[in-house]
Amino acid sequence: MSRKKKVRIPKPTGKRELISKYQSATQIIRQLRRAELNSRETSRRLVPFFKSQNKRKTCERVWKFLRVHIEYVREPMEDQTAKTINRFLKDRKGDCKHYATTSVGILTACGIPSWFVLVSQKWYRTSPNHAYCCALVDNKIVVIDPCKKTFDNECKHFYKYNYSPRKK
């Protein structure tokens, strides 16, 4: 008989944080890093659900959970937000920024070096329009992007920005 693991995730504060309309990479990453930093305790509590002996498998578990259990809902340009992991899991919906924050938080808590990636998929615009997480596993970069149908699959882009999570 198998027993399900239970974790108590702190109640979200309910606060929505608007980034800005037509935001720059600097504005976006500042809020995503803050949301991940404020979610560290939740990330630590989630480690037992995702951590595997194989780091690549841990990355895939995070990707699959987000892909299967959290609905992707694109935010309008005039209402771009950053969410803590608590808020994102409570809402059970969000966009690529929220997936990236959750992925970076959980993988970092699992001891896997990971970072935010912001890209522009438009050749005529350097401002990012998509976010995801990358991790370093066995000296290889692994892409965790639940917006993509397959694991470890990087989207096409013209401009790319890498940002590490905040130190305490």
C-alpha positions in Angstrom: 0.0 0.0 0.0 1.5 3.3 -1.1 1.3 6.4 1.0 1.0 9.8 -0.6 3.4 12.5 0.5 1.8 15.6 1.9 3.4 19.0 2.1 2.0 22.1 3.7 2.5 25.1 1.5 2.2 28.4 3.2 -0.9 30.4 2.2 -0.1 33.1 -0.5 -0.3 36.7 0.6 -2.7 37.4 -2.3 -0.6 40.3 -3.5 -0.3 40.7 -7.2 2.8 42.5 -8.4 2.5 44.3 -11.7 5.8 44.5 -13.5 5.0 47.1 -16.2 3.7 47.5 -19.7 6.3 46.7 -22.4 8.8 45.8 -19.7 12.6 45.6 -20.1 14.6 42.5 -19.3 15.9 44.3 -16.2 12.3 45.0 -14.9 11.2 41.5 -15.5 14.2 39.7 -13.9 14.1 42.0 -10.9 10.6 40.8 -10.1 11.2 37.2 -11.0 14.3 37.0 -8.8 12.4 38.6 -5.9 9.5 36.1 -6.3 11.9 33.2 -6.3 13.7 34.6 -3.2 10.5 35.0 -1.3 9.6 31.4 -2.2 12.7 29.6 -0.9 10.9 28.0 2.1 8.2 26.6 -0.2 10.9 25.4 -2.6 12.6 23.5 0.2 9.3 21.9 1.2 8.7 20.7 -2.4 12.1 19.0 -2.8 10.9 15.5 -1.7 8.3 15.5 -4.5 10.8 16.1 -7.3 14.3 15.1 -6.2 15.7 11.9 -7.8 19.1 10.3 -7.7 19.4 11.4 -11.3 19.6 15.2 -11.6 18.3 15.2 -15.2 15.3 13.1 -14.0 14.7 15.7 -11.3 14.6 18.4 -14.0 12.2 16.3 -16.0 9.9 15.8 -13.0 9.6 19.5 -12.5 8.9 20.1 -16.2 6.3 17.4 -16.3 4.5 18.5 -13.2 4.2 22.1 -14.4 3.2 20.9 -17.9 0.5 18.5 -16.7 -0.9 20.2 -13.6 -0.6 24.0 -14.1 -2.6 25.7 -16.9 -0.7 28.1 -19.1 -2.6 31.4 -19.4 -0.9 34.2 -21.2 -1.0 37.5 -19.4 -1.9 40.6 -21.4 0.9 43.1 -22.1 -0.6 45.7 -19.8 -0.9 43.3 -16.8 2.4 41.4 -16.5 2.9 40.0 -13.0 5.4 38.1 -11.0 4.1 35.4 -8.6 5.6 33.6 -5.7 5.6 29.8 -6.0 2.8 29.7 -3.3 0.6 32.0 -5.4 1.3 30.1 -8.6 0.5 26.7 -7.1 -2.7 28.1 -5.5 -3.9 29.7 -8.7 -3.0 26.6 -10.7 -2.4 28.8 -13.7 0.1 31.3 -15.0 2.5 32.1 -17.8 6.1 31.4 -18.7 7.5 33.8 -16.1 5.7 31.9 -13.4 6.9 28.5 -14.7 10.4 29.8 -14.8 10.2 31.1 -11.2 8.9 27.8 -9.9 11.4 25.8 -11.9 14.4 27.8 -10.7 13.2 27.7 -7.1 12.6 24.0 -6.9 15.8 23.0 -8.8 17.9 25.3 -6.7 16.4 23.8 -3.6 17.3 20.4 -5.0 20.9 21.5 -5.3 20.9 21.7 -9.1 22.5 24.9 -10.5 19.7 26.7 -12.4 19.0 30.1 -13.8 16.4 32.3 -15.5 16.5 32.7 -19.3 14.6 35.5 -21.0 14.5 35.6 -24.8 13.1 37.7 -27.6 11.6 35.6 -30.4 11.3 38.7 -32.6 14.3 39.8 -34.6 13.1 43.5 -34.5 12.7 43.7 -30.7 15.4 43.1 -28.1 12.9 43.1 -25.2 12.1 39.6 -24.1 8.7 38.0 -24.8 9.4 34.5 -23.2 11.0 33.1 -20.1 12.1 29.7 -19.0 14.7 27.9 -16.8 18.0 26.2 -17.6 19.9 23.9 -15.3 23.5 22.5 -15.4 23.5 18.7 -15.2 26.7 16.7 -15.8 28.2 19.8 -17.5 25.3 20.0 -20.0 22.6 22.6 -20.1 19.1 21.2 -19.7 16.1 23.4 -20.7 13.0 23.3 -18.5 10.3 25.1 -20.4 6.8 23.7 -19.7 5.4 25.9 -22.6 7.2 23.4 -25.0 5.6 20.0 -25.7 8.9 18.2 -25.2 11.4 18.2 -22.3 14.8 19.8 -22.8 13.7 21.7 -25.9 14.8 25.3 -26.4 12.6 27.7 -28.3 13.9 29.6 -31.3 15.0 33.1 -30.4 17.0 36.1 -31.6 18.1 37.7 -28.3 18.8 35.8 -25.1 19.5 36.9 -21.5 20.7 34.6 -18.7 20.2 35.6 -15.0 21.1 33.7 -11.9 18.7 33.6 -8.9 19.3 36.2 -6.2 21.7 35.5 -3.4 20.1 36.0 0.0 
